[in-house]
Amino acid sequence: MKKYILLSSILFTAGSLLAADAMPKGEVTAAALALGNSANYSWHTAIASPGGGGRFNGPTDGKTEKAGYTFITMTRGDNTTEAVLQGTNGAVKTPDNGWETLAELAKDTGNGNGNGGFNPNAFLARALTNYKTPDAIVTNLVDKVAALKIDGGAYAGDLTEDGAKSLLSMGRRPGGGAGPDISNAKGSVKFWLKDGLLVKYELKVSGTVSFNGNDRDVDRTTTVDIKDVGTTKVEVPDEAKKKL
């Protein structure tokens, strides 16, 4: 009898710990889903990279409406790019050609000489094709966290190694090529909730990215502030709508 009581106690304690661990993740996921089910919202994304981020860093401002348009403004150095997404379709405003579809943008050599090498327009087209709004990003991020706990009013936790690697990786190259090798990957996240909605999150990730024999140390902090839930107006130029 004592053996059964002890076993039951152990199982009960283990179950309680698992439930306690799952509860914060469930609350954050529910808050992100509630945000995604809102009629509309806006956000501001800031990226800090002590080692320098080059062309990939810079603020992004976005507006989205449920089952409607998502309007994005990205600033990278002296360049500002506007993009509109609707479902699987997208359009980007380019300096030379005005509004182009993502397919048209991907065909542009982006360097003016057609000699190959890095194509920023094709890179941008791929990035926008896979673009996720903050609510979708957070529901995915929660699965990459080992555990969450309340820390100073936020839900905080460390990323799993696999989770950090996936965020550092640029994925597979066009044509089926392998992505970069990732080492020393680690990271952490914080989520802020208010009235059952996600209002802010912070993602820190670091590691070494190796591609074609070149190593690059990455140390990046992404902070996203969410605002104007239910009062955001998404205005899309007619020229952009014609491309969707």
FENMOCOR-V581542 format. One record per residue. PHI is phi in whole degrees, 0 to 359 (999 if undefined). NEAR is the number of other C-alpha atoms within 10 Angstrom. Layout:
<<PHI	NEAR> <PHI	NEAR>>
This chain:
<<999	6> <299	7> <297	8> <292	9> <296	10> <296	11> <297	12> <297	12> <296	12> <296	12> <296	12> <296	12> <295	12> <298	12> <296	12> <295	12> <294	12> <295	11> <294	12> <295	14> <290	15> <284	14> <300	15> <299	18> <298	22> <296	15> <292	16> <293	22> <299	22> <297	17> <292	24> <291	25> <296	18> <295	14> <296	23> <296	21> <272	13> <291	15> <298	16> <189	23> <192	23> <238	24> <206	21> <232	18> <248	19> <239	15> <238	18> <242	16> <219	17> <305	9> <276	11> <91	13> <241	14> <59	10> <288	11> <269	12> <260	18> <143	18> <285	19> <228	19> <244	17> <223	21> <223	24> <217	27> <229	21> <300	13> <57	12> <227	13> <269	20> <237	24> <248	21> <236	21> <238	16> <246	17> <247	16> <230	14> <67	12> <268	5> <256	10> <240	15> <242	15> <252	18> <218	22> <234	29> <238	24> <212	16> <63	11> <267	11> <261	15> <203	24> <219	27> <230	26> <271	18> <252	15> <298	10> <270	6> <243	9> <69	11> <282	23> <233	20> <289	20> <298	26> <295	15> <294	14> <296	23> <295	18> <281	12> <291	15> <296	17> <78	17> <237	13> <78	9> <235	7> <66	10> <267	9> <85	10> <82	9> <293	11> <248	17> <298	16> <292	20> <294	19> <298	14> <296	16> <298	22> <294	16> <297	13> <287	20> <299	16> <257	8> <293	13> <236	13> <285	15> <307	26> <297	22> <289	15> <299	12> <291	22> <299	18> <283	15> <297	17> <304	22> <289	14> <264	23> <258	21> <295	15> <197	19> <240	24> <215	17> <284	13> <218	11> <61	8> <88	11> <238	16> <269	20> <234	22> <189	21> <266	20> <287	26> <289	18> <299	16> <297	14> <296	22> <296	25> <299	25> <295	14> <282	18> <275	24> <285	14> <267	14> <81	13> <281	11> <282	10> <303	9> <89	6> <94	8> <294	9> <285	12> <281	16> <286	21> <275	16> <241	20> <224	17> <56	12> <283	22> <202	20> <181	24> <209	20> <223	24> <223	20> <234	24> <247	20> <240	17> <210	9> <53	7> <79	15> <241	22> <287	26> <240	22> <192	20> <211	21> <228	18> <237	20> <245	20> <215	22> <213	21> <160	19> <248	19> <254	22> <245	16> <218	13> <54	8> <82	9> <255	9> <262	14> <224	13> <278	15> <244	18> <217	20> <231	21> <240	18> <248	17> <240	18> <238	20> <253	17> <253	20> <211	17> <50	13> <290	18> <87	13> <238	12> <286	16> <247	14> <259	17> <254	12> <245	14> <300	9> <301	8> <298	13> <287	20> <299	15> <294	11> <268	15> <266	16>>
